[in-house]
Amino acid sequence: MTRHSEATFTQQNRTKMKFLKKTLLLCVIISLTQCANAQEFQNLFNGKDLEGWSGQAGFWSVQDGAIVGETTKENPAKPNTFLVWDGGEVSDFELICKVRFRGNNSGVQYRSEVTDPVKFALKGYQADLHPKPEYFGMIYSEKTGRGIIAQRFTKAIVKPNGKTEKVATIGDPNQKLTDWEWNTLRIVAVGNNLVHQINGVNTIELTDRHPDALSQGVLGLQLHAGPPMRVEFKDIQYRPLTGSIGKKLIKAAQEKPQESKSEN
């Protein structure tokens, strides 16, 4: 190889190395940007209309800056019907919203499946909103056959055989919750660890190792069948969680148990 050829070859290698370094740097920047964006809250409700949501006609509206779901004696929901977020499936995430309800119970459905696209019926996990104190903020499994997985004040593990073990009592037994007042609901779901919180106090903490545990699915707001009812949601903030951020957040969300307790 001549000196001229060697110089040309060396210059070409330097050019390639510069290109590779720039490409690698760009990839890192894009990756970090996507990661950062993935952790930011987005508002799922614009406060004006139901853009971004789908539900059965005649039940849902927007009034005074809130999503309103309402049934009457003349217009009941049969079966439970949901307003479903159009943004795709959720997996690991944090959701915070304000909610109030009366007449019947409601809930926020997550990691769920649409079973009836006409009546907008869902099955899957639900952060239950219930007038009975022991059920307010519990975790319920809608239409899966599992029913109540863990009531309020419960830290539990569901084993691979489907058996639920209560491992601790959590929350504040003196916390008073009123259905027709604005309550702040927070859900943190990372892997098989799920936390529900009402007004800053944990209502359930669950590790779900059940064979039918859910890892992803749609998000929905419940309007319950039965007696006439009304539910209102506003300030719906959602963010997907990834990697170490999700792990740190779920760990931080799990409170120190007040009372250790094991049940066979």
ABEGO torsion letter per residue (X at the ends): XBAAAAAAAAAAAAAAAAAAAAAAAAAAAAAAAAAAAAABBBBABAGABABGBBBBBGABBBBGGBBBBBBBAABBBOBBBBBBBAAEBBBBBBBBBBBBBBGBBBEBBBGBBBABAAAGBBBEBBBBBBABAAABGBBBBBGAGAEBABBBGBBBBBBAAGBBBBABBBEBAABBBBAABBBBBBBBBBEABBBBBBGGBBABBBBBABAABBABEBBBBBBBBEBBBBBBBBGBBBBBBBEAAAAAAAAAABBBBABBBBBX
